[in-house]
Amino acid sequence: MQVVENRDNQVSKIFLILITIFGSVTLFLQPIFSVPDEGTHFAIAYTIFHDGKSNSEFGRYAQGVDIPSYRDRSFFSKHVVKKGDFKENKLELHLGIRKIQYLPQAVGMLIGEMIYPSYGVIIFFGRLLNLILYIVGMYFAIKKAKTAQWVMAMVALLPMSIQQAVSISYDPFFFVSIFLAFSLITNLSTKKEPLTFKWYAYIVGTVMILFFAKTSALAMGLYFMTLPTVLFGNNYVTRVMDNIWKLCDKYKKTVILLGILLFLLFLKYEFRNYGGLLKGSQILLNTFIRPDIQTGLDPILTSGIIGNFGWLTHRLPEWVIIIDFIFLTIMAISEKKVDVKKRMIVTGGMVYFLNIVLVSLVMYVQWTLNKLKWVDAVFVEGNQGRYYTPFLICLAPIGLILQKYIKIEISESTKKNLFLGFSVFNFIYFIVLMVLFYYTHDGGVNFLPHLGNLIKGIK
């Protein structure tokens, strides 16, 4: 038991060290408003403690970072030294349920404004508070998880995760909510005795956090339907649930067919005003299996899960993406064996798939049709891989099933070294791309010749 405890602590401690280093470096190097929609998130978070009506500059920052100012080195005077027009914004509390996910960065932004009212300083402190939330929440989730710790740590340190963690987006809150829920489920799925009041409090708190995050986070609620009934004592309800699960296990094929039918009925309902079931199904197929139709499938959706940065301006090459996915698969299969119900493992795949569908439906209606006015669109536009990044951990327990068919034996020390190697490599690649794109006058297109000329000039 002591060996397991030491192993669990090792993963979380290594993660804590790496995320502190990676986050700190990114905090100082990542340009302000360089994360997608960060200007919009800035305005929402700022108005939690202000009326925000008199600030006319919110609009111009909704379009992304001022790249030329970074490439000509004028960004510091434009964004950090120059004070913003915040004097007329009165201190007022506007905290609604849908704004709770913006509260950490809003507090940081308020602190930054009090210290020095420039956009650069305000955003720096907003990002800092978000990063602290991310570090603390992820550390706790990884430390307490009963399985998939290495995979959780790896996903939390992916370049895309780091970019979003060091931003004033609501994504840090979103990522943490998914990880905390998954960590709690791994604990509940391995318990063999009825829950105490403490565990019920954990469940209620986690559900509330999921509710305050993105709507798609509620897909994690499927996990709670698969929990062992022994957790809730021996009563009429739990006996009925046990019988239902036994029937599902006995008639697997029938249950699968019913599940497919329910899914089709769901699609028919969602696309009732947009062409019906066949039209909607075709739109989803075009989006996810036809890269000749949805040209962003590989560079934006697939690569974006791990690393398509800025406002989709620069990204990791696909050979790195492939290697990272292979490594995540190996780590999942080599995770320590944990006795959990198969339905919990299968639910993980369902959660990931359901999240993809739900996000796509939202993006089709709100972005493709309403925002872009593409009324004849045959695919979903606006999807980004980062929407699916935190849900990767839901696929990790599938490795427990694959262990029966694929034998991968890796010592904990080897796992640690592989984990360190991949994490550091990914992060360095991310930082190099960021520096070349934002801090060289041509985006790094002729970096080596310029470096050679610089060295010659020094000599």
LUMBAMAR-519483 format. One record per atom (N, C-alpha, C): residue in one letter; x, y, z. Coordinates in steps of 0.02 Angstrom, whole numbers, plus 50000, padded with zeros to 5 digits. Layout:
// LUMBAMAR-519483
AXYZ ...
This chain:
// LUMBAMAR-519483
M500424993950000 M500005000050000 M500445006350000 Q500995005950034 Q501455011550037 Q501755013049969 V501885007649930 V502175008549863 V501695012249818 V501045010349822 V500535013749782 V500495021049800 E500505022449865 E500445029349888 E501025033549864 N501635030649867 N502225034249844 N502175035649769 R501925030649732 R501855031349660 R501355036949643 D500785036949678 D500275041949666 D500535049049681 N500895049649736 N501175056249753 N501705058449703 Q502085053549675 Q502615055149628 Q502325058549566 V501795055849539 V501505058649478 V501275065849490 S500905066949544 S500645073549557 S501205078549573 K501725076349606 K502285080949622 K502665082849559 I502775077949515 I503125079449452 I502705084349411 F502045083149409 F501605087649374 F501645094749403 L501635095149469 L501655101749502 L502275105649483 I502835102249481 I503465105549463 I503445107949391 L503235103549346 L503235105249275 L502735110749258 I502125110249286 I501625115349269 I501815122149297 T502155122249353 T502385128649381 T502905131849336 I503365127749310 I503885130349265 I503585132349198 F503195127749169 F502895129049103 F502425135049106 G502015135349158 G501535140749164 G501875147449174 S502405147549214 S502765153849227 S503095156549164 V503415152149126 V503735154349063 V503215156949014 T502665153349007 T502135155348960 T501815161948983 L501745162849048 L501435168949075 L501795175149051 F502455174749045 F502845180649025 F502935181248949 L502885175548913 L503015175648841 L502395176048798 Q501835173348822 Q501235173048780 Q500935180048772 P500895182548711 P500645189448700 P499925190248725 I499775196248747 I499095197548770 I498605197148711 F498005194748725 F497475193848675 F497685189048619 S498165184648632 S498385179848580 S498015173248584 V497625172148637 V497225166148643 V496545167448611 P496255162548575 P495625163748540 P495085166848584 D494785172148559 D494235175748591 D494425178648659 E495065179748671 E495275182248736 E495025189248748 G494955193248695 G494685199948704 G493965199748728 T493575195048701 T492885194248723 T492855191948796 H493285187148813 H493315184748882 H493535190348930 F493985194548905 F494215200248945 F493625204648964 A493195206248915 A492635210748927 A492145207648977 I492015201148969 I491535197849014 I491805197649086 A492445195649093 A492735195249160 A492785202149192 Y492965207149152 Y493045213949178 Y492395216649207 T491835215149175 T491195217949196 T490905214449258 I491245209349284 I491015206349347 I491075211349404 F491605215449403 F491705220449456 F491635227649431 H491435228549368 H491345235249340 H490725235449296 D490485241549283 D489945242149235 D490195241149164 G490815243249150 G491145242049086 G490835245649027 K490345249949037 K489985253048981 K490395258448947 S490835261648985 S491175267448957 S491835265648922 N492035259248925 N492675257348895 N492585255648822 S492805260148779 S492705259448707 S493215254848674 E493735252748711 E494265248848680 E494135241348681 F493615239148715 F493475231948717 F493385229148647 G493035232848604 G492875230448538 G493485228948496 R493965233448496 R494545232448451 R494985226748473 Y494945224748537 Y495345219048560 Y494985212348550 A494365212648524 A493995206348513 A494255202648452 Q494695205848412 Q494945202748351 Q495625199548359 G495895199448419 G496525195948429 G497125200448440 V497705197348448 V498305200948466 V498545205548409 D498855210948429 D499155215648381 D499845213048362 I499865208348315 I500485204948298 I501045209648276 P500905214648233 P501445219248213 P501795222648271 S501425224248324 S501735227648381 S502235223148418 Y502135216648414 Y502625212048444 Y503225211148398 R503095211048334 R503645209948287 R504095216148280 D503815222148291 D504245228148287 D504455230648356 R504315226648409 R504535227948478 R504195233948511 S503625236148484 S503285241948513 S502725239848561 F502645233248571 F502085230848611 F502125233248684 F502735233648710 F502805235348781 F502535242448795 S502705247048752 S502465253948763 S501715254548747 K501475250548698 K500765250948678 K500305247648728 H500515241948755 H500055237848795 H500205237648870 V500825238948888 V501015238348959 V501115245148991 V501505249448959 V501645256048987 V501045260748981 K500725260748923 K500155265148911 K499555263148953 K499295267948991 K498715266449033 K498075266348990 G497625261849008 G496995261348974 G496485266249002 D495945267148966 D495415271748987 D494915268149032 F495105267349096 F494685263649142 F494385268049197 K494535274449198 K494355278749254 K493595279249264 E493225279249209 E492505280349215 E492115273849229 N492465268249231 N492125261849245 N492025261149320 K491405261549341 K491255261249413 K491315254049440 L491515253749503 L491545247249536 L490835244949553 E490615239749520 E489955236849532 E490005229249525 L489615225749565 L489635218449562 L489095215849514 H489315212149464 H488855209149416 H489035201749409 L488915197849461 L489115190749461 L488495186349457 G488375183649396 G487825178949387 G488085171849384 I487625167149380 I487815160049379 I488285158449321 R488145161149262 R488555159649204 R489205163449203 K489325167749253 K489955171449256 K490435168649309 I490215163749347 I490635161049400 I491285158249372 Q491255155449313 Q491855152749281 Q492375158149264 Y492155164449266 Y492605170049253 Y492855173449317 L492645170949374 L492795174349437 L493545174549453 P493925169149446 P494645169449463 P495015174849424 Q494935174949357 Q495285179949318 Q495015186949331 A494365187549347 A494085194149364 A494415197049426 V494535192749476 V494875194949537 V495585197249520 G495925193349479 G496605195149459 G496625201649420 M496145202549375 M496115208749336 M495985214749380 L495565213949430 L495425219449477 L496065221349515 I496445216349536 I497085217649570 I497565221249523 G497605218849461 G498045221949412 G497875229149398 E497225230549394 E497015237449381 E497195242049438 M497145239449499 M497335243549558 M498085244949559 I498485240049535 I499205240949535 I499425245849480 Y499175244649419 Y499345249049363 Y498845247749307 P498425252749289 P497865251649243 P498045251549169 S498465246849150 S498605245849079 S498345238949060 Y498205238048995 Y497945231548973 Y498435225948988 G499075227148978 G499565222048990 G499585219749062 V499595224449109 V499625222749180 V498975219349202 I498415222049180 I497765219149200 I497705211949176 I497895210749113 I497845204049086 I498355199349119 F498945201949135 F499455197849168 F499185195049233 F498885199249274 F498635196849339 F498005192449331 G497595193949280 G497035189549266 G497265182649247 R497765182349204 R498055175849185 R498385172349244 L498705176249286 L499055173349344 L498555169849390 L497995172949405 L497495169849449 L497195163649416 N497095163949350 N496835158149314 N497335152349317 L497975154049309 L498495148949311 L498525145749380 I498465149749432 I498475146949500 I497885142249510 L497295144149486 L496715139649488 L496865133149453 Y497155133649394 Y497315127749353 Y497815123249390 I498335126149417 I498855122149451 I498565118549512 V498205122149553 V497925119249615 V497405113949598 G496935115549553 G496405110849536 G496665104549503 M497115105249455 M497395099449421 M497815095149467 Y498215098449509 Y498635094649557 Y498205090349603 F497675093349629 F497235089649675 F496895083949638 A496655085149576 A496305079949538 A496765074149523 I497375075549501 I497855070349484 I498065066349547 K498195069949601 K498415066649662 K497895061849689 K497255063649685 K496725059649715 K496455054149668 A496615054449604 A496355049549557 A496615042549572 K496205037549561 K496385030549575 K496675027049514 T496615030049457 T496915027249396 T497035032849346 A497415031349293 A497535035949238 A497905042349259 Q498305041949312 Q498655047949335 Q499155050549284 W499535045949253 W500025048149204 W499685051449144 V499135048449122 V498775051349065 V498485058149084 M498205058649144 M497935065049166 M498475070449167 A499055068649194 A499605073449197 A499835075449128 M499865070549082 M500085071849014 M499605076548978 V498955075248984 V498455079448951 V498475086548980 A498565087049046 A498575093549079 A499185097649059 L499705094249031 L500315097749011 L500385098248936 L499885096148898 L499915096948826 L499975104348809 P500325106048755 P500395113148737 P499735116948733 M499215113648707 M498565117048704 M498305118448773 S498395113748819 S498165114748888 S498535120548920 I499185120948908 I499595126348936 I499365133048909 Q499265133448843 Q499045139748814 Q498405142148847 Q497915137648856 Q497275139648884 Q497335141048959 A497765137448994 A497855138549066 A498125145549079 V498555147949034 V498835154649042 V498445159548997 S497825160449013 S497395164948975 S496865167649022 I496445172148997 I495885174449038 I495225171449011 S495305165948974 S494725162148952 S494425158449011 Y493825155649001 Y493525151449053 Y493785144249049 D494225142849001 D494465135948991 D494835133049052 P495235136949090 P495535134049150 P495005131249198 F494475134949208 F493925132549251 F493605126349220 F493515126349154 F493215120749118 F493655114549124 F494305115249111 F494765109549115 F494775106649186 V494815111049235 V494835108749305 V494195105049323 S493625107449300 S492985104149316 S492965097049289 I493215096049228 I493225089349197 I493695084749236 F494285087249254 F494775083149289 F494535081349359 L494235086149395 L493995084649462 L493425079549460 A492985080149411 A492435075349405 A492705068349390 F493185067949344 F493475061449326 F493835058449386 S494205062449422 S494565060049481 S494075057349533 L493525060849544 L493025058549592 L492725051949570 I492575051349505 I492275045149479 I492745039249489 T493395040249479 T493865034649489 T493875032449562 N493765037049607 N493725035349678 N493075031549694 L492515034149671 L491865031149684 L491815024249653 S492125023349594 S492065016949559 S492455011349592 T492915013149635 T493325008049669 T493115006849741 K492625010549765 K492405009749834 K491935003749840 K491955000449897 K491564994349908 K491074995049966 E491015000949994 E490565001950051 E490135008150040 P489575008650076 P489125014450068 P489485021050080 L489255026150045 L489565032650050 L489405036050116 T489885039950140 T489785044050199 T489565051050176 F489395055250224 F489175062050208 F489715065850169 K490345064550185 K490905067950152 K490885066650076 W490755060450057 W490745058749986 W490135061749951 Y489575062049985 Y488985065249955 Y489125072749943 A489495075749990 A489675082849982 A490135083749922 Y490605079049912 Y491045079249854 Y490635078849789 I490155074349789 I489745073449728 I489345079749712 V489025082549762 V488625088649752 V489075094349729 G489655095149761 G490115100549742 G490365099749672 T490525093549652 T490775092349584 T490245093649532 V489635091549545 V489085092749498 V488975100249489 M489025104049543 M488935111249539 M489485114449497 I490105112049506 I490665114749466 I490555113349392 L490325107249376 L490175105549307 L489625110049279 F489135111549320 F488575115849298 F488825122949284 F489285125449324 F489535132149315 F490005132649254 A490295126949233 A490745126949176 A490325126749112 K490635124749057 K490285124248993 K489705119248997 T489215120148954 T488655115448952 T488885108448934 S489395107848891 S489645101348871 S489945097448929 A490145100948982 A490435097549040 A489915093049074 L489275094549064 L488755090649095 L488725083549067 A489075082349011 A489115075548984 A489445070849035 M489865073649079 M490185069649131 M489665066649179 G489055069449179 G488535066849222 G488345059649207 L488495057249146 L488355050249129 L488725045449175 Y489305047649198 Y489705043249242 Y489325041549306 F488945046249332 F488615045149396 F488065039849391 M487835038449330 M487335033349320 M487645026349321 T488305025949316 T488645019449313 T488965017449380 L488885021549431 L489215020049495 L488945013649526 P489365009949562 P489145003849596 P488575005449644 T488045001549641 T487455002949684 T487615001849758 V488144998049773 V488324996949843 V488485003449878 L488675008549840 L488845014949870 L488245018249904 F487655016449882 F487045019649906 F486635015149951 G486955009849976 G486635005450025 G486175000349992 N485904995950034 N485454990650011 N484734992850022 N484404995249969 N483714997449974 N483344995749909 Y482724997649907 Y482304995849849 Y482594998749784 V482795005049786 V483045008349726 V483685004949701 T484155003549746 T484785000449725 T484684993449699 R484194989849728 R484044983049704 R483754983249633 V483324988249621 V483054989049553 V483604990749504 M484064995349524 M484614997149481 M485064991249466 D485194987049516 D485594981049506 D485274976449454 N484624975649460 N484264971349413 N484284974149342 I484244980849337 I484274984049271 I484964982849239 W485494983649279 W486164982549253 W486274975249234 K485984970649271 K486034963549254 K485694962049188 L485114965149177 L484764964349113 L485164967249055 C485464973049067 C485884976149016 C486474971748998 D486764968549049 D487334964149037 D487124957849000 K486524955549014 K486274949448983 K486064950548910 Y485774956448897 Y485544957948829 Y485934963748800 K486594962748794 K487034968148771 K486844970648702 K486724966148655 K486584968148586 K485944972348582 T485434970148620 T484804973948620 T484904980948649 V485304981448702 V485444987948733 V485814992448684 I486294989548648 I486674993548599 I486214996148544 L485774991848520 L485304993948468 L484834999448493 L484604998748555 L484175003948585 L484555010548592 G485195009948611 G485605015948618 G485695019548551 I485805015748499 I485875018748432 I485225022048411 L484665018648425 L484005021448408 L483875027948445 L484045028148509 L483955034248548 L484385039948521 F484995038148500 F485445043248472 F485155046048407 L484885041748365 L484595043948302 L483985048348314 L483575046448364 L482995050548381 L483225057448407 F483775057448444 F484055063748469 F484275068248411 L484625065248362 L484835069048304 L484245071648263 K483735067348257 K483135069448221 K482815075548253 Y482795075448320 Y482505081048356 Y482925087348348 E483585086648354 E484035092448351 E484035095648281 F483955091548229 F483975094048160 F483275094848131 R482775095048174 R482075095448150 R481955101748109 N482315107148124 N482225113448087 N482785114648036 Y483225109748027 Y483815110647984 Y483895104947934 G483345102147912 G483385097047859 G483225090047882 G483155088947947 G482965082347971 G483555077747985 L483405071448001 L483895066648023 L484425065247970 L484225063747908 L484705061947856 L485165067847840 K484885073847837 K485295079847823 K485785081047881 G485545080447942 G485975081548000 G486535076348004 S486355070047992 S486865064747993 S487395065947940 Q487185068147881 Q487655069547827 Q488125075347846 I487855080447879 I488265086147901 I488805083847950 L488625079547997 L489115076948046 L489625072548012 L489415068347965 L489885064147929 L490375068347888 N490115073447854 N490555077847815 N491065081347859 T490845082947920 T491275086647966 T491855082447992 F491715075948005 F492215071848040 F492545066347999 I492305065047937 I492635059847898 I492805062147827 R492655068447811 R492795071047744 R493245077147747 P493905076147753 P494355081947755 P494375085847690 D494125082747635 D494085086447572 D493515091447573 I493015090247617 I492445094847624 I492565099647683 Q492705096847740 Q492885100947798 Q493655101147802 T493945106047769 T494675106347762 T495025107747828 G494645109747879 G494955110947944 G494975104847988 L494745099047963 L494705093048004 L495385091048033 D495905090947992 D496565088948016 D496935094548051 P497015100548020 P497415105748052 P497085109148112 I496425109648112 I496095113348166 I495785108748218 L495415103648195 L495085099148242 L495565094148273 T495885090048231 T496315084748257 T496955087448288 S497335091248249 S497955094148276 S497805098948333 G497235102248329 G497065107248380 G496945104348449 I496825097848454 I496745094748520 I497385095348559 I497955094948525 I498605095248558 I498965101848546 G498885104848487 G499255111048477 G499135114748413 N498605118748408 N498525123748356 N498445130348392 F498945134548390 F499005139948438 F498775146748411 G498775151648457 G498555158348440 G497835158148414 W497695162548368 W497045162548335 W497105157948274 L497295151648288 L497405146648236 L497925149148185 T498455152248211 T498965155248168 T499585150948160 H499735146648207 H500325142348202 H500195136048243 R500475130448223 R500315124148256 R500885119148254 L500815113948294 L501275108448292 L501165104448228 P501695101648198 P501605097548138 P501245090948155 E500945087848106 E500545081948120 E500955076048142 W501605075748124 W502005070148148 W502105070448223 V502115076448251 V502145077048324 V501475075048355 I500935077048324 I500265075248349 I500185067648351 I500395064248297 I500345056948294 I500745053648350 I501365055948360 I501785053148412 I501475054248481 D501195060148492 D500885061548557 D500285057048570 F499875055948519 F499295051448527 F499525044248541 I500055042148507 I500325035448519 I500575034848591 F500915039948614 F501185039848682 F500625039748734 L500105043648723 L499525043648768 L499205036748771 T499165033448713 T498875026748711 T499305021748750 I499955022148741 I500405017648778 I500355018748853 M500325024948874 M500265026448945 M499605023948973 A499065024348934 A498415022048957 A498415014448965 I498725010848918 I498735003448922 I499185001048978 S499695004948993 S500175002849045 S499985005449115 E499395008649121 E499185010949187 E499075005049235 K499125006449300 K499035001149349 K498324998449345 K498254991949356 K497614988549352 K497174990649411 V496564992749395 V496084994749446 V495434990949434 D495134988349486 D494524984649480 D493924989349477 V493694990849416 V493104995049407 V492614991449362 K491984993449366 K491474990549324 K491594992249251 K491474987449207 K491574988549136 K491134994249110 R490554995049140 R490105000349116 R490395007249127 M490825007949178 M491155014349190 M491655015849134 I492005010549112 I492495011349058 I492155013048992 V491615009448977 V491235010748915 V490935017748916 T490715019948974 T490415026648980 T490915032048961 G491555030948976 G492065035748957 G492075037148882 G492025031748842 G491995032548770 G491365036248749 M490805034648782 M490175037948767 M490205045448783 V490525047148839 V490585054148858 V490985058048806 Y491545055148784 Y491955058548734 Y491575059448669 F491235054148646 F490845054448584 F490265059448591 L489915059148647 L489345063648658 L489565070848659 N490135072248689 N490395079048692 N490535081748621 I490825077548579 I490955079548509 I490315081448474 V489795077348483 V489155078548449 V488825084848477 L488815085548543 L488495091348573 L488825097848553 V489485098048554 V489845104048534 V489715105648461 S489705100448419 S489595101448348 S488905104348334 L488405101848371 L487725104448362 L487685111848381 V488015113648436 V488025120648458 V488375124948406 M488945122648381 M489325126648333 M488955127148266 Y488585122148248 Y488215122348185 Y487665127648188 V487295127748243 V486735132348249 V486975139448264 Q487405140148316 Q487595146848339 Q488125150148296 W488575146148266 W489115149148228 W489015148548153 T488935142248129 T488875141248056 T488265144748027 L487695143948060 L487075146748034 L486955154048056 N486985155148122 N486805161848148 N487355167048138 K487985165148152 K488525170048147 K488765170948076 L488925165348043 L489195165747975 L488655166147921 K488035164447939 K487475164647892 K487565159847834 W487895154147847 W487985149147795 W487375144447796 V486835146747769 V486205142947774 V486225136447734 D486665135947685 D486715129847645 D487325125747664 A487605126847721 A488215123347742 A488095115847747 V488575111847723 V488515104547726 V489015101647777 F489295105947819 F489745103747873 F489725109047928 V489995107147985 V490015111748043 V490645115948039 E490565122348044 E491135126948045 E491205129948115 G491825131148136 G491955134248201 G492195129448255 N492165122848241 N492435118048288 N493185118848297 Q493435118148358 Q494145118348371 Q494335112448416 G494935109948405 G495145104048443 G495185105148518 R495305111348539 R495375112648610 R494725111148649 Y494155111048614 Y493535109448647 Y493535102248674 Y493955098048645 Y493945090948661 Y494565088748702 T495035093248712 T495655091448746 T495555088548815 P495195091848861 P495145089048929 P494785082348932 F494345080948884 F493965074748884 F494395068748863 L495005069948841 L495455064348825 L495545059548883 I495515062248944 I495615057849003 I495045052849010 C494465054248982 C493905049548986 C494045043248946 L494495043648897 L494675037848857 L495205033548890 A495545036348940 A496105032748972 A495905025949001 P495325025349037 P495155018749065 P495045013349013 I494935015148950 I494875010048898 I495515005848895 G496065008948915 G496695005248919 G496654999248965 L496214999549017 L496134993949063 L495844987849027 I495414989048978 I495144983548937 I495674980948889 L496034985548858 L496544983648809 L497114979748841 Q497204980348906 Q497734976648940 Q497654969048932 K497034966848919 K496914959648910 K497204957248843 Y497264961848795 Y497464959848728 Y498154962548708 I498364967848741 I499014970848725 I499424971148789 K499994968048789 K500414967848848 K500974973048842 I500944978048884 I501464983248886 I501694983848959 E502294981948972 E502564982449040 E503104987749042 I502964993149077 I503424998649084 I503505000249158 S504115000549181 S504235002149252 S504045009349265 E503915010849329 E503725017649347 E504285022649332 S504905020549340 S505465025049326 S505505026549251 T505365021549210 T505365022549137 T504795027049117 K504205025949147 K503625030249133 K503795037449150 K504115038349207 K504295045149228 K504755048449177 N505245044749153 N505725047649105 N505385049149039 L504955044549016 L504585045748954 L504125051748961 F503785052049017 F503335057649030 F503715064249030 L504275064449064 L504675070549066 L504925072448996 G505155067448959 G505415068748892 G504885071648845 F504305068448843 F503775070748799 F503505077548820 S503415078548885 S503135084848910 S503605090648895 V504255089648909 V504745094948897 V504815096348822 F504835091048782 F504895091948709 F504305095948682 N503695093948701 N503095097548678 N503115104848698 F503315106148760 F503305112948785 F503825117248749 I504435114548739 I504955118348704 I504735119948633 Y504435114948600 Y504195116048532 Y503665121648531 F503225121548579 F502695126648586 F502995133548596 I503485134048640 I503795140548655 I504195143148595 V504565138648562 V504955140648503 V504495143348448 L503945139848436 L503465142248386 L503185149048405 M503025149848468 M502755156248492 M503255161948482 V503865160848502 V504385165948496 V504515167748423 L504575162648381 L504705163948310 L504125167748278 F503505165748295 F502935168848262 F502825176048284 Y502885177348350 Y502715183948376 Y503315188548384 Y503915185948392 Y504475190148412 Y505015190848359 T504905188248299 T505365189548243 T504975193348189 H505295197748153 H504945202248109 H504595198748051 D504825192648032 D504515189047976 D504195182547999 G504055181948064 G503745175848089 G504205169948092 G504865171148087 G505355165748090 G505485162348025 V505235165147969 V505325162047904 V506065161447885 N506465166447904 N507185166447889 N507595167047953 F507385163248002 F507695163748068 F508445161948066 L508615156248036 L509315154048036 L509785158847998 P509595161147937 P510025166047904 P510115172447945 H509575174747976 H509635180748018 H510075179548078 L510015173548107 L510435171848164 L511175171448143 G511285168648083 G511975168348058 G512265175248047 N511865179748020 N512105186648009 N512245190148075 L511825188548125 L511915191648191 L512575189348222 I512715182848215 I513335180148242 I513945183048207 K513875183748141 K514435186648103 K514555193948124 G514005197548138 G514065204448159 G514415205048226 I514295200248270 I514615200348336 I515365199248328 K515535194648283 K516255193248272 K516605199348243 
